[in-house]
Structures are given as C-alpha cells and as structure tokens.
Amino acid sequence: MDEGIVTGEGVLLDARPASFASRVLGAVLDLLLLALVGLVAIIVLTTADWSPSEEVARILGILVTATVMVIAPTTVDTLTRGRSLGKRIAGIRIVRDDGGPIVFRQAFVRALVGVVELWATLGSVALISSIVHPQGKRLGDMLAGTYAVRVRGKAPVRPLVPMPYALLGWAQHADIARLPDGLALAVRQFVVRAAGLHPASRVELGTQLTAQVQRYVRPLPPPGTHPEAFLAAVLAERRVRELRSGHRAAAREAEEAVLLHRLPHGVPDPVD
C-alpha cells in the first residue's frame, strides 16, 4: 500500500501527501503573515518614545528575529497540531510520518531548520527538496519525521469493532503483534461486513483470516472460540493498545517540552 496509514484497528486513513501547489500556498501565506508580524514589531520599536542603547537595540533585534523565525511558528504549529492559518487556508495539515498529530518537538525542528531553508535561502532549498522528495518533504520535514497531508472534506464515520466480552480477559494478556496492513484491512472489512455475506463464504473467509491472524497472536484464544469473535477481539485490543501508546507518547512529549523550558538547576524562576 503506497498511500494512507493503517491504524491498529485496521482502518485505512486517507493520508496522501498534499499537492505541491497547496504546500507552496500554505508556506507562502504563513511566511507572509510572520513577516508582517515582524514588520509591525520593528515599526513599534523604532517609533516608540525611547532611545535604547546600541546593545539593547541589538538584543531586541535578535529577539524579534527569533520570535518571527522560530518561536512563533513553533508555538502556532504546536497549538494547532500542524494547522496554522496558511495551512488551513490551503487545506493541508502537517502530521507525523505515522499519521499522528505533531507536537512541540516536531514543530521546533521544522521551524529551526526553516531558518536556513525558508528564510536564509528565500525558500529555494525547501522548494527543491519538495520537488525531489516523493512525499514533497522539505528538509525540516525529513529531520522532524513529518509531512503535509490533505484535509479537505469530511472523513466518513467508521463503526468501532466491539470487544467480545468472553474474550476480554484473554485479549488483555495476549501477545498481539502488528498485523500486515493488507491483512488488518481485510480483517476489519470482513468483521464489519460479515452479516451481509453469503453463509458459506462467511464461514470460509472467516476461517482463512483466523488462520492468518493466529500467526501473530500468542497464546491462542480458548478452544472453541468462534473465528469472528477472535478477529473482533484482536482488532478491538489493538485499538485499545494503540490509544494507550499514543497517550504515553503525548505525555512524554509534554514532559520533554517542560524540561526544555525549565531553567537550569539553581536559577530561580523570574518573578512578575
């Protein structure tokens, strides 16, 4: 499968890379907005009723530059999960390579690399990289592990596969490896559509899929378990574990963000 991302429950997400034109449009709009913010800040500082020393003026210039090029885009992409104003207008979103929303670390890496490939080279490096890379990634995306996807249109609502109560205890303690994408999709489609299949085809296909999935599960379910119940339990448990893994990853990212902003040991926090 060349396009899309398969979740733990076997759902194929439409995560195809955004078109070159939409990526350029989103980037140009964001850069123009940031440049406007920087211009306003410079005008305010230069027209204020005070005359800072040369050293203070230099520090203020550095702060404005850092804010426009790194701090502002990092903050916006972190808070909007990769949907800044420019990207929202262009109908795209920045996501991780696994399809998940970006967090502080990815946003910071993209902004930091953007100082060179977007600002210092007027976007020429990012433009060449996006043209050459099959997913349209710029250097910041390669280092951050992200790319731009299309988000226009409303995603269809997919029913959740419930956990068979009789297999809940077994599923919670079973070792369930990641299923190949094609197999995961086939299992989900079968479980969701089983009621509409011909009885003979339903039994045959359920038995075949069960035999394939059992290679990725240890221990096997209790003897006499119905194939459809087994397949549903595997999908439901994989969904639960994927959600837990995502929550743990988000918690780690939050802890890393706190550590990055924390002052060195022994340095007191500033008092308002």
Summary of the structure (lengths in Angstrom):
residues: 272
radius of gyration: 24.8
end to end distance: 54.8
largest distance: 86.7
contacts: 760
relative contact order: 0.12
helix: 63%
strand: 7%
